[in-house]
Amino acid sequence: MITLYSFPNSRSLRATWTLEELGLEYRCQHVALDKGEGQTPEHLARHPDGKVPVLDNGEVILFESLPICRYLSEQHGNGHLIPDNAIQRAQVDQWLSFIVTELEQPLWNQAKHQFALPADKRIPAILPTCAWEFQRALKALERRYQGQETLVGDTFTLADLFLTHTLSWAASMKHRLPDPLIAYHGRHAKRPQMARAIAREKAAAES
């Protein structure tokens, strides 16, 4: 049985959503990061920085959302989420790299300096720079995204999953999104697999 260690409203949703897209059986195990459970010796043995997601399938323990989602898709997707075509597969990887290194990082810096870091380590003066960096990355995205249904080919891939999740994060942090990306996000955020993933993480937190 696959166990996914999760915390609502974190990057673990990417892995939970991937599991739902692939139709896999799994157990969602809540880690109460807000209560210090991430720093217990037991969880630090799974993730060296005490974060989520962590995947344990009995054969391998993986941390970080990107390798978890790629591993699951390669092992169980049969071409779903990661295309069989080598060029399209490289294009998915291209977008994943851009999303996690360029688009997501200003959002994470903003979150760190608003609430995630200890209060004495936060630098409010950095927040306008974070907003500028995110808008700059959006403009780069718009040079390649011009209203198409999906980022690569004509099917939903991990690139779309990661971009939709990141745009959800941006919207929750009150960033302005261009109309084509609002429409893109609205389409993919309505996928029932995403709704089920959110519900699974919430149920695990409440159990």
N, CA and C of each residue as an Amber inpcrd file, in Angstrom:
protein
   621
   0.8500000  -1.1970000   0.0000000   0.0000000   0.0000000   0.0000000
   0.8870000   1.2480000   0.0000000   0.5430000   2.1910000  -0.8480000
   1.2350000   3.4760000  -0.8930000   0.7630000   4.3370000   0.2720000
   1.7170000   4.9230000   0.9790000   1.4000000   5.9090000   2.0100000
   1.9610000   7.2510000   1.5770000   1.1120000   8.2660000   1.5820000
   1.5530000   9.6210000   1.2840000   1.4080000  10.4570000   2.5450000
   2.5120000  11.0230000   3.0150000   2.5090000  11.9140000   4.1690000
   2.2150000  13.3280000   3.6710000   1.1980000  13.9530000   4.2580000
   0.6760000  15.1890000   3.6740000   0.3330000  16.2070000   4.7510000
   0.0730000  17.4260000   4.2830000  -0.4240000  18.5160000   5.1110000
  -1.2470000  19.4120000   4.1930000  -2.4970000  19.7370000   4.5500000
  -3.3300000  20.5410000   3.6460000  -2.6990000  21.8790000   3.2900000
  -3.0080000  22.3360000   2.0690000  -2.5410000  23.6320000   1.5640000
  -1.0220000  23.6990000   1.4350000  -0.4180000  22.5640000   1.1480000
   1.0290000  22.5180000   0.9180000   1.3000000  21.8570000  -0.4330000
   2.5700000  21.6800000  -0.7390000   2.9330000  21.0250000  -1.9960000
   2.5370000  19.5520000  -2.0300000   2.1730000  18.9970000  -0.8820000
   1.7500000  17.5910000  -0.8920000   0.5190000  17.3850000  -1.7580000
  -0.2650000  18.4450000  -1.9900000  -1.4540000  18.3030000  -2.8360000
  -1.0750000  17.8450000  -4.2380000   0.0890000  18.2420000  -4.7170000
   0.5220000  17.8000000  -6.0520000   0.6210000  16.2790000  -6.1090000
   1.1840000  15.6950000  -5.0600000   1.3390000  14.2400000  -5.0370000
  -0.0090000  13.5450000  -4.8490000  -0.8460000  14.0860000  -3.9670000
  -2.1750000  13.5020000  -3.7600000  -2.9860000  13.5860000  -5.0460000
  -2.9240000  14.7100000  -5.7220000  -3.6300000  14.8950000  -6.9930000
  -3.1110000  13.9000000  -8.0370000  -1.8010000  13.7030000  -8.0880000
  -1.2290000  12.7340000  -9.0230000  -1.7520000  11.3310000  -8.7420000
  -1.8010000  10.9570000  -7.4840000  -2.3360000   9.6400000  -7.1200000
  -3.7900000   9.4910000  -7.5750000  -4.5690000  10.5500000  -7.4280000
  -5.9610000  10.5070000  -7.8660000  -6.0640000  10.4250000  -9.3850000
  -5.2200000  11.1680000 -10.0920000  -5.2220000  11.1080000 -11.5600000
  -4.9050000   9.7020000 -12.0520000  -4.0270000   9.0200000 -11.3480000
  -3.6080000   7.6810000 -11.7680000  -4.5300000   6.5870000 -11.2350000
  -5.4690000   6.9620000 -10.3880000  -6.4220000   5.9860000  -9.8670000
  -5.8100000   4.9420000  -8.9570000  -4.7870000   5.3340000  -8.2050000
  -4.0760000   4.3720000  -7.3580000  -4.6850000   4.3010000  -5.9620000
  -4.5630000   3.1440000  -5.3500000  -4.9390000   2.9840000  -3.9490000
  -3.8130000   3.5530000  -3.0800000  -4.1920000   4.3320000  -2.0850000
  -3.1640000   4.9050000  -1.2150000  -3.7840000   5.3100000   0.1090000
  -2.9110000   5.4860000   1.0880000  -3.3120000   5.9880000   2.4070000
  -2.7190000   7.3680000   2.5780000  -3.5300000   8.3100000   2.9720000
  -3.0700000   9.6810000   3.2070000  -2.8240000   9.8460000   4.7010000
  -1.5720000  10.0790000   5.0710000  -1.1820000  10.1980000   6.4760000
  -0.8330000  11.6500000   6.7990000  -1.6500000  12.2650000   7.6330000
  -1.4400000  13.6660000   7.9890000  -0.2170000  13.8180000   8.8870000
   0.5980000  14.8200000   8.5800000   1.7110000  15.2140000   9.4350000
   1.4070000  16.6270000   9.9280000   1.1630000  16.7890000  11.2060000
   0.7680000  18.0850000  11.7580000   1.9950000  18.9950000  11.8630000
   2.3700000  19.5790000  10.7500000   3.5460000  20.4470000  10.7260000
   3.3740000  21.6300000  11.6760000   2.1330000  22.1020000  11.8150000
   1.8830000  23.2430000  12.6910000   2.0310000  22.8990000  14.1650000
   2.1150000  21.6130000  14.4710000   2.3030000  21.1750000  15.8590000
   3.6680000  20.5390000  16.0870000   4.5630000  20.6880000  15.1090000
   5.9290000  20.1990000  15.2640000   6.1480000  18.7490000  14.8920000
   5.1440000  18.0670000  14.3300000   5.3080000  16.6520000  14.0130000
   6.3420000  16.4060000  12.9220000   6.5940000  17.4150000  12.0970000
   7.6050000  17.2420000  11.0560000   9.0090000  17.0950000  11.6080000
   9.2350000  17.5920000  12.8150000  10.5760000  17.5770000  13.3940000
  10.7980000  16.4060000  14.3450000   9.8810000  15.4710000  14.3960000
  10.0880000  14.2810000  15.2200000  11.1460000  13.3940000  14.5700000
  11.8900000  12.6180000  15.3290000  12.8850000  11.7210000  14.7340000
  12.2760000  10.7810000  13.6920000  11.0560000  10.3540000  13.9500000
  10.3960000   9.4330000  13.0240000  10.1950000  10.0710000  11.6590000
   9.7170000  11.3150000  11.6350000   9.4770000  11.9400000  10.3320000
  10.7780000  12.4310000   9.7070000  11.7180000  12.8880000  10.5150000
  13.0080000  13.3150000   9.9540000  13.7350000  12.1590000   9.2840000
  13.4380000  10.9220000   9.6690000  14.0060000   9.7630000   8.9890000
  13.4110000   9.6070000   7.5900000  12.2190000  10.1750000   7.3810000
  11.5930000  10.1270000   6.0520000  12.0130000  11.3260000   5.2090000
  12.0120000  12.4980000   5.8130000  12.3470000  13.7420000   5.1070000
  13.3870000  14.4820000   5.9420000  14.5740000  14.7230000   5.4140000
  15.6430000  15.2970000   6.2360000  15.3800000  16.7160000   6.7080000
  14.4010000  17.4010000   6.0760000  14.0620000  18.7530000   6.5230000
  12.7060000  18.7900000   7.2150000  12.1090000  17.6040000   7.4370000
  10.8770000  17.5280000   8.1990000   9.6450000  18.0580000   7.5010000
   9.6360000  18.0230000   6.1620000   8.5300000  18.5970000   5.4030000
   7.6870000  17.4970000   4.7660000   6.7190000  17.9070000   3.9690000
   5.9050000  17.0020000   3.1600000   5.9020000  17.5630000   1.7290000
   5.5930000  16.7100000   0.7440000   5.1530000  15.3240000   0.8460000
   6.3140000  14.3410000   0.9950000   5.9510000  13.1590000   1.4980000
   6.8330000  11.9960000   1.4810000   6.0030000  10.8200000   0.9890000
   6.5660000  10.0380000   0.0900000   5.9080000   8.8490000  -0.4260000
   6.6460000   7.6170000   0.0710000   5.8910000   6.6530000   0.6010000
   6.4470000   5.3680000   1.0300000   5.5800000   4.2710000   0.4260000
   6.1410000   3.5070000  -0.5110000   5.3660000   2.4260000  -1.1260000
   5.8600000   1.0400000  -0.7030000   6.6930000   1.0060000   0.3330000
   7.2240000  -0.2610000   0.8010000   8.5230000  -0.6560000   0.1480000
   8.8410000  -0.0420000  -0.9740000  10.0960000  -0.3190000  -1.6760000
  11.0310000   0.8850000  -1.6650000  10.4390000   2.0790000  -1.6810000
  11.2470000   3.2930000  -1.7220000  10.5240000   4.3730000  -0.9350000
  11.3020000   5.2210000  -0.2830000  10.7660000   6.4110000   0.3790000
  11.3320000   7.6170000  -0.3640000  10.4430000   8.4560000  -0.8650000
  10.8360000   9.6240000  -1.6360000  10.2790000  10.8880000  -0.9930000
  11.0730000  11.9540000  -1.0260000  10.5690000  13.2460000  -0.6030000
  10.7430000  14.2420000  -1.7430000  10.0270000  15.3660000  -1.6630000
   9.9210000  16.4220000  -2.6680000   8.8620000  16.0570000  -3.7200000
   7.9850000  17.0140000  -3.9940000   6.8150000  16.7440000  -4.8320000
   7.1720000  16.3680000  -6.2660000   8.1700000  17.0170000  -6.8530000
   8.4720000  16.7500000  -8.2620000   8.9300000  15.3090000  -8.5080000
   9.9570000  14.8020000  -7.8030000  10.3420000  13.4120000  -8.0480000
   9.2550000  12.4120000  -7.6640000   8.4620000  12.7180000  -6.6440000
   7.3660000  11.8200000  -6.2830000   6.3730000  11.7070000  -7.4320000
   5.9630000  12.8390000  -7.9690000   4.9610000  12.8320000  -9.0370000
   5.5080000  12.2100000 -10.3210000   6.7660000  12.4520000 -10.6240000
   7.3530000  11.8310000 -11.8220000   7.4730000  10.3240000 -11.6390000
   7.8980000   9.9000000 -10.4840000   8.0310000   8.4640000 -10.2090000
   6.6880000   7.7610000 -10.3480000   5.6620000   8.3090000  -9.7210000
   4.3420000   7.6960000  -9.8030000   3.8510000   7.6340000 -11.2380000
   4.0610000   8.7140000 -11.9810000   3.5850000   8.7530000 -13.3700000
   4.3420000   7.7750000 -14.2530000   5.6380000   7.6630000 -14.0510000
   6.4380000   6.7390000 -14.8550000   6.1140000   5.2840000 -14.5180000
   5.8650000   5.0100000 -13.2350000   5.6030000   3.6390000 -12.8130000
   4.1880000   3.1720000 -13.1350000   3.2390000   4.1030000 -13.0960000
   1.8400000   3.6910000 -13.1600000   1.0210000   4.4060000 -14.2330000
   1.6090000   5.3650000 -14.9340000   0.8020000   6.2000000 -15.8090000
   0.5120000   5.6400000 -17.1840000   1.3880000   4.7660000 -17.6960000
   1.2030000   4.2360000 -19.0500000   0.9570000   5.3500000 -20.0630000
   1.7470000   6.4100000 -19.9580000   1.6270000   7.5270000 -20.8890000
   0.7390000   8.6490000 -20.3950000  -0.0170000   8.4110000 -19.3100000
  -0.8360000   9.4720000 -18.7320000   0.0320000  10.3080000 -17.7920000
  -0.0720000  11.6030000 -17.9000000   0.6630000  12.6130000 -17.1290000
   2.0730000  12.8330000 -17.6450000   2.7810000  11.7800000 -18.0400000
   4.0720000  11.9300000 -18.7180000   3.9650000  11.2150000 -20.0620000
   4.0810000  11.9340000 -21.1840000   3.8830000  11.3060000 -22.4920000
   4.9580000  10.2690000 -22.8100000   4.5910000   9.3090000 -23.6490000
   5.5630000   8.3260000 -24.1260000   6.5250000   8.9370000 -25.1420000
   6.0500000   9.9120000 -25.8950000   6.8700000  10.5790000 -26.9040000
   8.0320000  11.3150000 -26.2430000   9.2570000  11.0540000 -26.7150000
  10.4490000  11.6000000 -26.0520000  10.4850000  13.1220000 -26.0900000
  10.0730000  13.7160000 -27.2090000  10.0910000  15.1760000 -27.3120000
   9.0860000  15.7900000 -26.3550000   7.8740000  15.2560000 -26.3310000
   6.8700000  15.7980000 -25.4260000   7.2430000  15.5620000 -23.9670000
   7.8780000  14.4300000 -23.6920000   8.3190000  14.1670000 -22.3220000
   9.3440000  15.2140000 -21.8950000  10.2630000  15.5560000 -22.7940000
  11.2490000  16.5990000 -22.4860000  10.5770000  17.9540000 -22.3180000
   9.5350000  18.2120000 -23.0860000   8.8140000  19.4770000 -22.9530000
   8.0840000  19.5610000 -21.6150000   7.5350000  18.4370000 -21.1600000
   6.9240000  18.4190000 -19.8250000   7.9850000  18.7300000 -18.7720000
   9.1460000  18.1070000 -18.8780000  10.2270000  18.3740000 -17.9230000
  10.6740000  19.8360000 -17.9850000  10.7030000  20.3800000 -19.1930000
  11.0620000  21.7910000 -19.3640000  10.1170000  22.6810000 -18.5660000
   8.8180000  22.4330000 -18.7030000   7.8450000  23.2500000 -17.9840000
   7.9060000  23.0010000 -16.4810000   8.0940000  21.7630000 -16.0690000
   8.2070000  21.4830000 -14.6350000   9.3810000  22.2470000 -14.0280000
  10.5070000  22.2530000 -14.7280000  11.6740000  22.9890000 -14.2290000
  11.3710000  24.4780000 -14.1250000  10.7220000  25.0200000 -15.1430000
  10.3860000  26.4480000 -15.1250000   9.4320000  26.7750000 -13.9820000
   8.4240000  25.9240000 -13.7990000   7.4100000  26.1900000 -12.7730000
   8.0280000  26.1910000 -11.3810000   8.8570000  25.1790000 -11.0660000
   9.3630000  25.0770000  -9.6960000  10.5310000  26.0230000  -9.4350000
  11.2700000  26.4260000 -10.4760000  12.4320000  27.2850000 -10.2350000
  12.1580000  28.7610000 -10.4700000  11.2510000  29.0920000 -11.3900000
  11.0060000  30.4950000 -11.7320000   9.6600000  31.0010000 -11.2120000
   8.5990000  30.2320000 -11.4610000   7.2570000  30.7170000 -11.1310000
   6.9400000  30.5460000  -9.6500000   7.3220000  29.4200000  -9.0870000
   6.9770000  29.1300000  -7.6960000   7.8600000  29.8590000  -6.6920000
   9.1160000  30.0470000  -7.0040000  10.0430000  30.5400000  -5.9910000
   9.6930000  31.9140000  -5.4290000   9.2500000  32.8910000  -6.2410000
   8.8440000  34.1660000  -5.6310000   7.6690000  34.0010000  -4.6700000
   6.7650000  33.0600000  -4.9770000   5.6330000  32.8180000  -4.0860000
   6.1140000  32.2380000  -2.7590000   7.0580000  31.3050000  -2.8430000
   7.5920000  30.7020000  -1.6250000   8.3670000  31.7280000  -0.8070000
   9.1300000  32.5820000  -1.4600000   9.8320000  33.6390000  -0.7270000
   8.8400000  34.5690000  -0.0350000   7.7620000  34.8920000  -0.7330000
   6.7370000  35.7310000  -0.1230000   6.1500000  35.0390000   1.1020000
   5.8010000  33.7670000   0.9600000   5.2080000  33.0320000   2.0770000
   6.1710000  32.9570000   3.2590000   7.4400000  32.7220000   2.9670000
   8.4220000  32.6220000   4.0520000   8.4850000  33.9170000   4.8500000
   8.4910000  35.0490000   4.1350000   8.6720000  36.3220000   4.8210000
   7.3620000  36.9180000   5.3150000   6.2410000  36.2400000   5.0430000
   4.9650000  36.6470000   5.6290000   4.5990000  35.8100000   6.8520000
   4.8760000  34.4710000   6.7800000   4.4280000  33.6510000   7.9130000
   5.2760000  32.4090000   8.1790000   6.0070000  31.8880000   7.1920000
   6.6500000  30.5900000   7.3830000   7.9180000  30.6640000   8.2300000
   8.6920000  31.7130000   8.0660000   9.9200000  31.8590000   8.8480000
   9.6050000  32.3440000  10.2640000  10.5050000  32.0810000  11.2180000
  10.3380000  32.7020000  12.5380000  10.2380000  34.2210000  12.3900000
   9.4650000  34.8450000  13.2440000   9.1770000  36.2750000  13.1040000
  10.4390000  37.1250000  13.0240000  11.4670000  36.7500000  13.7750000
  12.6730000  37.5760000  13.7870000  13.5460000  37.3810000  12.5540000
  13.1730000  36.4330000  11.6800000  13.9230000  36.2010000  10.4460000
  13.2210000  36.7720000   9.2130000  12.0040000  37.2620000   9.3830000
  11.2430000  37.7920000   8.2470000  11.7110000  39.1960000   7.8890000
  11.7220000  39.4580000   6.5650000  12.1370000  40.7730000   6.0590000
  10.9960000  41.3250000   5.2040000  10.1070000  42.1180000   5.7740000
   8.9650000  42.6360000   5.0110000   9.3700000  43.4150000   3.7620000
  10.5440000  44.0320000   3.7860000  10.9650000  44.8340000   2.6340000
  11.1800000  44.0110000   1.3770000  11.2780000  42.6740000   1.5170000
  11.5100000  41.8340000   0.3470000  10.2230000  41.5390000  -0.4220000
   9.0660000  41.7990000   0.1780000   7.7910000  41.4040000  -0.4190000
   7.5200000  42.0710000  -1.7760000   7.7990000  43.3650000  -1.9640000
   7.6000000  43.9410000  -3.2920000   8.4880000  43.2930000  -4.3600000
   9.6870000  42.8960000  -3.9810000  10.5660000  42.2030000  -4.9280000
   9.9830000  40.8490000  -5.3080000   9.4120000  40.1500000  -4.3520000
   8.7620000  38.8620000  -4.6510000   7.6360000  39.0560000  -5.6570000
   6.8210000  40.0880000  -5.4460000   5.7130000  40.3560000  -6.3630000
   6.2290000  40.6780000  -7.7560000   7.2930000  41.4620000  -7.8260000
   7.8860000  41.8160000  -9.1310000   8.4290000  40.5800000  -9.8230000
   9.1210000  39.7160000  -9.0660000   9.6830000  38.4990000  -9.6540000
   8.5930000  37.5750000 -10.1850000   7.4990000  37.4590000  -9.4490000
   6.4200000  36.5950000  -9.9020000   5.7960000  37.1380000 -11.1800000
   5.5480000  38.4350000 -11.2410000   4.9740000  39.0100000 -12.4610000
   5.9310000  38.8730000 -13.6440000   7.2230000  38.9740000 -13.3940000
   8.2120000  38.7810000 -14.4560000   8.1480000  37.3490000 -14.9870000
   8.0360000  36.3740000 -14.0820000   7.9300000  34.9800000 -14.5040000
   6.6320000  34.7290000 -15.2580000   5.5460000  35.3770000 -14.8410000
   4.2770000  35.2520000 -15.5600000   4.4100000  35.7480000 -16.9970000
   5.1110000  36.8560000 -17.1630000   5.2940000  37.3930000 -18.5180000
   6.0840000  36.4190000 -19.3840000   7.0720000  35.7700000 -18.7930000
   7.8090000  34.7530000 -19.5400000   6.8930000  33.5980000 -19.9350000
   6.0460000  33.1690000 -19.0110000   5.0890000  32.1020000 -19.3080000
   4.1700000  32.5100000 -20.4480000   3.7060000  33.7520000 -20.4350000
   2.7740000  34.2180000 -21.4700000   3.4030000  34.2400000 -22.8580000
   4.7130000  34.2980000 -22.9450000   5.3430000  34.2690000 -24.2660000
   5.1650000  32.9180000 -24.9420000   4.9170000  31.8740000 -24.1570000
   4.6900000  30.5350000 -24.7090000   3.2470000  30.0650000 -24.5540000
   2.5510000  30.5890000 -23.5640000   1.1610000  30.1840000 -23.3600000
   0.2440000  31.2580000 -23.9200000  -0.5500000  30.8730000 -24.9000000
  -1.4320000  31.8350000 -25.5550000  -2.8620000  31.3090000 -25.6450000
  -3.3120000  30.6700000 -24.5870000  -4.6950000  30.2610000 -24.5050000
  -4.9830000  28.8150000 -24.8440000  -3.9560000  28.0270000 -25.1420000
  -4.1870000  26.6270000 -25.4890000  -4.7040000  25.8450000 -24.2750000
  -5.3280000  24.7190000 -24.5530000  -5.9480000  23.9120000 -23.5000000
  -4.9110000  23.3830000 -22.5110000  -3.7780000  22.9020000 -23.0240000
  -2.7510000  22.2850000 -22.1920000  -1.3760000  22.7830000 -22.6290000
  -0.3850000  22.6310000 -21.7560000   0.9490000  23.1510000 -22.0500000
   1.6850000  22.3300000 -23.1060000   1.5090000  21.0010000 -23.0670000
   2.2390000  20.1090000 -23.9730000   1.2390000  19.1940000 -24.6650000
   1.2320000  19.2300000 -25.9940000   0.3170000  18.3750000 -26.7350000
  -1.1300000  18.7410000 -26.4500000  -2.0030000  17.7440000 -26.5260000
  -3.4300000  18.0120000 -26.3450000  -4.0330000  17.2300000 -25.1850000
  -3.1710000  16.7650000 -24.2630000  -3.6720000  16.0520000 -23.0900000
  -3.0920000  16.6600000 -21.8180000  -3.7870000  16.4490000 -20.7160000
  -3.3810000  16.9330000 -19.4070000  -2.1340000  16.1770000 -18.9470000
  -1.0920000  16.9050000 -18.5610000   0.1600000  16.3000000 -18.1160000
   0.5520000  16.8490000 -16.7430000   1.6510000  16.3160000 -16.2200000
   2.1730000  16.8370000 -14.9560000   2.4760000  18.3260000 -15.0350000
   2.8450000  18.8100000 -16.2050000   3.1040000  20.2410000 -16.3550000
   1.8500000  21.0480000 -16.0320000   0.6990000  20.5800000 -16.5030000
  -0.5590000  21.2730000 -16.2130000  -0.9250000  21.1530000 -14.7370000
  -0.6770000  19.9910000 -14.1630000  -0.9710000  19.7900000 -12.7460000
  -0.1500000  20.7560000 -11.8920000   1.1350000  20.8480000 -12.1710000
   2.0000000  21.7250000 -11.3780000   1.6680000  23.1930000 -11.6220000
   1.3770000  23.5570000 -12.8710000   1.0500000  24.9540000 -13.1340000
  -0.2750000  25.3340000 -12.4820000  -1.2660000  24.4630000 -12.5560000
  -2.5540000  24.7590000 -11.9260000  -2.3970000  24.9270000 -10.4240000
  -1.6330000  24.0420000  -9.8030000  -1.4080000  24.1600000  -8.3590000
  -0.7090000  25.4640000  -8.0200000   0.2960000  25.8350000  -8.8030000
   1.0440000  27.0670000  -8.5330000   0.1760000  28.3000000  -8.7410000
  -0.6730000  28.2850000  -9.7730000  -1.5820000  29.4150000  -9.9950000
  -2.6230000  29.5070000  -8.8690000  -3.0360000  28.3590000  -8.3270000
  -3.9390000  28.3830000  -7.1680000  -3.2680000  29.0790000  -5.9900000
  -2.0120000  28.7380000  -5.7820000  -1.2390000  29.3690000  -4.7180000
  -1.1530000  30.8790000  -4.9500000  -0.8540000  31.2680000  -6.1960000
  -0.7430000  32.6950000  -6.5140000  -2.0610000  33.4150000  -6.2710000
  -3.1640000  32.8080000  -6.6950000  -4.4680000  33.4470000  -6.5080000
  -4.7810000  33.6060000  -5.0250000  -4.4270000  32.6010000  -4.2160000
  -4.7010000  32.6920000  -2.7790000  -3.8790000  33.7910000  -2.1210000
  -2.7640000  34.1600000  -2.7690000  -1.9030000  35.2070000  -2.2280000
  -2.1700000  36.5570000  -2.8990000  -3.3110000  36.6190000  -3.6260000
  -3.8210000  37.8710000  -4.1970000  -2.9540000  38.4310000  -5.3190000
  -2.2680000  37.5640000  -6.0520000  -1.5120000  38.0410000  -7.2040000
  -2.4340000  38.1910000  -8.4090000  -2.1660000  39.1850000  -9.2140000
  -2.9470000  39.4160000 -10.4250000  -2.5100000  38.4280000 -11.5050000
  -3.4870000  37.7350000 -12.1050000  -3.2200000  36.8070000 -13.1890000
  -3.8560000  37.3320000 -14.4720000  -3.2090000  37.1500000 -15.6190000
  -3.8240000  37.5670000 -16.8900000  -5.0260000  36.6840000 -17.2140000
  -5.9630000  37.2400000 -17.9680000  -7.2140000  36.5400000 -18.2610000
  -7.0220000  35.1450000 -18.8480000  -6.1050000  34.9430000 -19.8280000
  -5.9480000  33.5840000 -20.3670000  -5.5270000  32.5710000 -19.3040000
  -4.7080000  32.9850000 -18.3530000  -4.2810000  32.0610000 -17.3080000
  -5.3560000  31.8650000 -16.2510000  -6.2040000  32.8680000 -16.0460000
  -7.3550000  32.6740000 -15.1680000  -8.2670000  31.6050000 -15.7600000
  -8.4890000  31.6710000 -17.0800000  -9.3310000  30.6750000 -17.7430000
  -8.6810000  29.3000000 -17.7010000  -7.3720000  29.2530000 -17.9560000
  -6.6280000  27.9820000 -17.9040000  -6.7480000  27.3580000 -16.5110000
  -6.5010000  28.1630000 -15.4970000  -6.5730000  27.6660000 -14.1280000
  -7.9850000  27.1890000 -13.7990000  -8.9810000  27.9480000 -14.2140000
 -10.3510000  27.5720000 -13.9160000 -10.7410000  26.2290000 -14.5020000
 -10.2600000  25.9350000 -15.7260000 -10.5750000  24.6470000 -16.3490000
  -9.9840000  23.4920000 -15.5560000  -8.6980000  23.5790000 -15.2680000
  -8.0170000  22.4340000 -14.6690000  -8.2820000  22.3100000 -13.1680000
  -8.5370000  23.4140000 -12.5010000  -8.8240000  23.3570000 -11.0670000
 -10.1740000  22.7020000 -10.7890000 -11.0010000  22.5730000 -11.8250000
 -12.3090000  21.9280000 -11.6650000 -12.2550000  20.4180000 -11.8780000
 -11.0820000  19.8850000 -12.1560000 -10.9960000  18.4400000 -12.3570000
 -11.4330000  17.7110000 -11.0810000 -12.2630000  16.6850000 -11.2200000
 -12.7120000  15.9710000 -10.0140000 -11.5750000  15.3280000  -9.2480000
 -10.4890000  14.9830000  -9.9440000  -9.3480000  14.3800000  -9.2550000
  -8.7220000  15.3560000  -8.2650000  -8.6990000  16.6430000  -8.6330000
  -8.1620000  17.6360000  -7.6970000  -9.0760000  17.7780000  -6.4920000
 -10.3790000  17.7950000  -6.7250000 -11.3250000  17.9070000  -5.6140000
 -11.1910000  16.7190000  -4.6630000 -11.0170000  15.5220000  -5.2280000
 -10.8610000  14.3410000  -4.3780000  -9.5650000  14.4180000  -3.5740000
  -8.5010000  14.9280000  -4.1940000  -7.2190000  15.0510000  -3.4920000
  -7.3300000  16.0080000  -2.3170000  -7.9790000  17.1410000  -2.5270000
  -8.1720000  18.1040000  -1.4420000  -8.9680000  17.4770000  -0.3110000
 -10.0170000  16.7360000  -0.6800000 -10.8510000  16.0910000   0.3270000
 -10.0920000  15.0260000   1.1090000  -9.2260000  14.2650000   0.4200000
  -8.4540000  13.2270000   1.1170000  -7.5090000  13.8510000   2.1340000
  -6.8280000  14.9260000   1.7650000  -5.9040000  15.5660000   2.7000000
  -6.6500000  16.1820000   3.8800000  -7.8060000  16.7640000   3.6020000
  -8.5950000  17.3520000   4.6800000  -9.1000000  16.2860000   5.6370000
  -9.5810000  15.1690000   5.0780000 -10.0820000  14.0810000   5.9220000
  -8.9640000  13.4970000   6.7830000  -7.7650000  13.3760000   6.2020000
  -6.6390000  12.8440000   6.9800000  -6.2830000  13.7800000   8.1300000
  -6.3790000  15.0860000   7.8890000  -6.0620000  16.0640000   8.9360000
  -7.0960000  16.0430000  10.0540000  -8.3220000  15.6900000   9.7150000
  -9.4060000  15.7290000  10.7060000  -9.5780000  14.4050000  11.4490000
  -8.9170000  13.3650000  10.9620000  -9.1230000  12.0360000  11.5830000
  -8.3010000  11.8730000  12.8630000
